[in-house]
């Protein structure tokens, strides 16, 4: 899953560098480019959610790992030619959705192997560590771009604003690791102990909790992944090289901070699994909703800055938002196995993950079509609505579906 999320967020690591190496993409084109993996991921997850009981975990993970190499090899070739058409870049960005899409097959597969009392910890470990791939690619990507890799001296560096740069390295570095992941999957993984055809799995949609938990997960993971994918561009547009401060020195570079949001959210998701097993997931989902509403509103106040001194305040608000989203991610994945039958819980996890994975696409489109501050306030209002829904249905004393 680390490899999967590296592929999914590959575009968000590369996009901020494209104009530096000769591409000429507008603000809207860059937002659309980084949003495409979210769109394709959501569509792919709708298929993957049915696969664990149909094909088994071993083939599912093994063949998926091999598929990850396709978009990475494509980006490796595309960024070496600044004349690559925008349509090709969009297609390659769309192909990166396979990385996030496989999540809806991986997570249910894990859930089937654990009793309810341990599913919060088990799913928190897998999702939390897997989500680190979002941070790994955004942290390691810029570092890899600084030198020749694997002795590939035949691939010439490109001239960036700060000297020679090897943008293609971020795409090619993880290809060997996807092959290793495929070998491990085919040789070591067990198939899920559940079999069901597609028609049998459709009964999740008759359970009202499927739809309510989808709304909750859109809040925790959809907003998290959406802002994580666009974080570098948001910083650049409001405080960095593309902002009103562009003529000043010492501007924050979005690529230098982009990894922090996914890192915080992923580590918190991993750490909160045992706490969700101990106290239940619902109360933590409620805490997450309140915290995200407050921090998104806080960040919105600093999207039209008067001076660069406001950047640390904005950054703090955003990092706290990622922190609270991690709590909610852990909480929701604990809730579903507790409030739904075992097989339905697996399918519901896949479906909610599919819808929420549209976050990068929705956030990217929203930021390209409306003011950032308006979008932040709309997201804060959505979190308030989810907090009320979570409290009434799941978290309050005497709630009809405690989890």
N, C-alpha and C positions, 0 to 999 in steps of 0.2 A: 504493500500500500504506500510506502514511502516513495517507491519508483512511480507509482500511479499518480500521486499528487504532484510529483516533480514534473511529469508530463503535462498535467492539467494546468499548472501555473507557469509553464515554460514561457508562454507569450507575455505574461506580466513582467517577467524578468528581462525579456529581449526588447519589448516595445519601447521603453524609455530611451533605448540606445539607437533606435533605427534612424532618426533624423541626424544623429551625430555621424553616421557613416554613409551619408549620401542620399538617404530616402527623403522624400518631401511630403510628409503626412500631416494633415491638419489635426487640431485638437479633437474634433469629432471623429476622424478616422482612427486615431489612436484609441479612443474610448471604445469604438465599435470593435476594433481588433482584439482588445483585451476582454471584450464581452462575449465573443463568439464561442470560446471553449465552454462557457456556462450554458449557452443555448444547446449545443450539441450534447453536453454532459447530461442535461435534463432528459433529452430524448433517448439517449442511450441507456440511462438508468431505468426508464420505463420498460425496456426489454430485459435488462439484467436482473430486475427484481423477481422474474419468474424462473431464472435459470438454475439456481442451486438445487431445487428438487428434481429438475429435469435432466441436467447433464452431470451433476456432481461437482464438488469443489475442485478436485484435482485438474480436470480439463478446463474448468472455468478460469482458474487462476493461471494455469500454465499457458494456455493460448492467449489470454489477455496480456500477459507479460511480454509475449513476442510481438503483439500488436502495438505496444508502446513505442517500439523502435521506429515505426513508420513515420509518425509526425516529427520525431526528433531528427531523423535523417533528412526529411523534407526541409525543415528549418535550417539544418546544417548547410544545405545547398543554396537555399533562397537568400539568406542574408549576405552571401558572398557577392551577390550581384545587385547593386542599388536600383537597377532597372527592372527588377522583378515586379510584375504588375500587382496592384492592390488586390485584385481578384484572387490571385494565387496566394497572397498572404492571408486573406480571409479564409480560403479553403484549408490552408495548413493550420490556422487557428481553430477552425471547426474540428479538424481531425484530432486536435489535442484533447477534445472532450472525452475520448476513450479512457483517458487516465482517471478522470473523476467519475465517469460512467460506471466503471467496474465496481465502485464502492457499494452499489446496491446489490451486488452479488456476494461481495466479500463479507459484509457485515452480517447479513442473515446466516451465512454459512457458519460463522463463529458462534452466533447466538444459540444455534441448535445444540451445541455440545455442552452447554453449561446449565446448571439449575438456576432457578429464578434468584436465589439469594446471592449468586455470584455474577449475574449477568451485568450488573452495573460496573463492576471491576473489569470483567473480561472485555466488554465492549468499549469501555473507557480506555483500556490499554491499547486495543487495536486501533480505534479511531483516533485517539490522541497521538500515538506514535506515528500512525499513518499520515495524519494531517501535518506532521512536521515536514513532510515533503514540500508543502507550500512554502515553508520558511527556508528549507534547505536550498531550493532552487533560487530563491530571491537573495539569499546570503552568499551562496557559493557561485552563482552565475556571474556576478560582477567581478569576483576574484579570478575566475577561470578566464575571463576576457582579457586578462592582463599579460598573458604569455602564451608561447607556442605549446601545444598539447600533444602528447603521444608521439613526439618527434615529427609532427606533420608540418615540416618546414616548407613543403610544397604548397601549402595553403597560405597565401600572403595575408599579412594583417591589413586592416583598413585604417584609414586616418581618421581619428576622432578628435574631439575638441581638446583633449588633453594628451594627444599623441597616438601611437599605434594601438589598435584594439582588435581583439580576436573574438567578435561577438558569436561566431559559429561554435566556439568551444562549449558554450552553455548548452547547446543542443546535442553535441556528439558525446560529451563526457559520460552520460548515463546509459548509453546504448549497451556497452558490455555488461552492465549491472542488470539490465532487463533480461539478458540471456541467462545470467546466473539465477535470477529469480524464477525464470521458467524451469530451469533444471531442478531447482529445489522443490518447486510445486509438483512437478511430475513424479519426483522420487519420494517425497516425504508426506505430502498431504493426504488426509482421509476425506472420503466423500461424506456429505451430510447424511444423517440417519433418518431422513424424511423423503418420501416420494409423493409427488402430487402433480397432476396435469394442470394446464393453464386454467381450464374452466373451474376446477376445484379451488384454485388460489384466488379467484375473483370474489370470493365471499368476504374478503376484507372490506370491500366497498359498502357492504350492508351494515358494517359496524360504525356507529357514529364517532367512536374514538379515533378511527383512522383519519377522519377529516379534521377533527379538532387538533390532534397531535401533528397533523401536517401544518396547520397554522402556527403551532408552537415552534416547530422545527424550521419553518421559513424564517421565523424571528431569530432563532439562535444561530442556525447555520447559514441560512440564506443571506442575512445581513452581514454576518461574519465573513463569508467567502466573497461576497460582493465587494465589500469595502477593502478586504485584503487584496483582491485582484487589482483594484483601482488606487490603492493607497499611494504608490509612487507617483502616479499621474496627478492625484489630488494635491500632494505636497508641491510638486513642480508647478502646477497651475495657480496655486494660491500663495506660495511662499518662495518658490524656486525660480529656475531659469525662464519659465514661461509666465511669470507673474508680473505684477506692476513694479516689483523690485528688481527686474531683470538687469538693470544697469548697475546694481550695487555688487559689492564683493562679499564673500563669505556666505553665500546663499546655501540653504539646506538642499541637498540632492535627494530626490525621492528614492532613488535606488539604494541609498545608504540606510534608509529607515524601513523599507518595504517589508523586510523579513521579520520585523519585530511583532507586528500584529499577528500573523500566523503562528509565530513561535509562542507568544503568550497564550493565545487561544488554545493551541494544541497541548501545551504543557498543563494548563489548568484542566482541560478536558480529561487528560490522563490522571491527574492527581485527584480529581473530584469523584472518580468512580467509586472508591471505597466509602467515601462520605455519603454518596447516594445509596449505596447498599445499606448503610447504617441508619440513615435518617429518612430514606425515601427520596425519589427523584422530584416529586411535585413541588416540594417547598423550595428546592434549589432552582427549578424552572421559574418559579414566581420571583425569587430574588434576582435571577438573571434578567427578567423582563423589566423590573423596576430599575435596576442598575443600568441597563442599556438605554432606557428612556431618558434617564437623567444625563448620562454621559453624551448621548447623541445631541440632546438639546444644548448641553454645555459646548460641544464642539461647533455647533451651528453658529454660536455667537462670535466665533473667531474665523469665519470663512471670508470675511471682508476686512482683513487686517489693516490697521493704520501704520504699523511698523513691524519690523522683524522680531522685536522683543516679545511679540504675542505668540510666536511659533511654539515655544516650550509649553505654553498653556494649552494650545490646540493639540499638540502631540500627546500631552498627558491625558487629555480627555479621550482621545482616540484609543490609546493603549488601555485605558480603563474599560472602554467599551469592549475591546477584544477580550479582556479579562472576564467580564460578566458574560460574554457570549460563550466562553469556554465552560463556565458553570452550567449554563443552560443546555449546552450540547450534551454534557454528561447527564443532566437531569432528565432530558427527554428520552434518551436511550435506556435509562433505567425504568422510566414509566411504562413504555410500551410492552415489555415482557410481563409487567406486573398487572396491567389492566386488560390484557387480551390473551386469548388462548395461544399456546406455543407456536403453532404453525401460522396463525394469523399475525402474530407479533413479528415473525420473520418477514412476511410479505409487507406488513405495514411499515417496517423499518426501511425496506427497499423503496416503497412508494413515497414515503415522506422525504427520504433522501433525494429521490428523483426530482420532486417539485422544488425542494429547497436549493438544489444545485443550480437552478436557474438564477440564483443570486448574482453571480458575476455579470450575466447578460442583462438582467433587469437594472442593476445599479449602473452599468456602463451606458445603457440606453438613456436612463433617467438623467445622468450627469451630462450627457451630450444634448439633451433637449430641454432642460430647465436649469434654473440656478441651483448651485450646490446647496446653499442654505435652505432653500425650500424643500429639497429632497431630504436633507437631514431631519428637518422638522416633521415631515411626513413619516419617516421611519420611526421617530420618537413617538409619534401618535399611535402608530401600529403597535409598538411595544407596550404602551399603556393599555390598549385594548386587549392584548394577549395576557397582560398581568391580571386584568379583571376576569377574563375567561378562565385562566389557570386557577385563580383563587376560588372561584365559585364551583368549578367542576372537579378540581383535583386536590387543592392544597388546604382548604379551610377544614376546621374540625367538622366531622360529619359529612364531608364531601361524598357525592355519589360514587366516585371512582378514585379512591385514594391510591396513590402509587409512589 
